[in-house]
C-alpha cells in the first residue's frame, strides 16, 4: 500500500459517515433512538465478524496487552456514547445541522492530539482547524 492510502480510507469514512446521517434520519422515524442504536450496533458486529472471517484477520485475544484492552474499551465506551447522542440529536434535529456539529469532533481531535498525544500542528494546520470550527458554527447556527 502507498503512503497516502490513509487518505482514501479517510474519504471512504467521510462518505459512509454522511450516508449514516441520511439513513439514520430516515430509519429513526417512529422508534426510540436508543433502540435504533442497539440495532445499528448488532449490524456492525455481524458485518465486522463476516469481514474478519472473509479476510482471515481474526486474532487471538491473548495478543492484546493490558494497555490495548484499556484503551479499546474506553474507545468503545466513547463510541457508544457518541452514537447514542448522535441518534438522539438526529431524531430531534435536522440532519443538515446535527452532522456539522458532530464533525466539530475534527477540532476536538486536533486539540486532544496536542494535549494527550504530543502532536504539534503547524500554523497551516491551526488555520484549517479554525476554518473547520468556523464552518461548523456557520452550518449549525444558520437557522
DATAGI-V480902 format. One line per field, one symbol per residue. ss: DSSP state (H for helix, E for strand, - for the rest). phi: phi as a letter, one per 30 degrees, with the letter a starting at -180 (. if undefined). psi: psi as a letter, one per 40 degrees, with the letter a starting at -180 (. if undefined). A space follows every 10 residues. Layout:
# DATAGI-V480902
ss = ???
phi = ???
psi = ???
This chain:
# DATAGI-V480902
ss = ----HHHHHH HHHHHHHHHH HHHHHHH--- --HHHHHHHH HHHHHHHHHH HHHHH----- HHH--HHHHH HHHHHHHHHH HHHHHHHHHH HH--HHHHHH HH--HHHHHH HHHHHHH--- --HHHHHHHH HHHHHHHHHH ---
phi = .ddceedddd ddddddddde ddddeddddi bdddddddde ddddeddddd ddddchcdbd dddddedeee ddddddddde dddddddddd dcbdedcded deddeedddd dddddccidb ddeddddddd dddddedddd cdc
psi = iieedddddd dddddddddd ddddddeehe ihdddddddd dddddddddd ddddefeiih deehiddddd dddddddddd dddddddddd ddihdedddd ddeedddddd ddddddeeig iidddddddd dddddddddd fe.
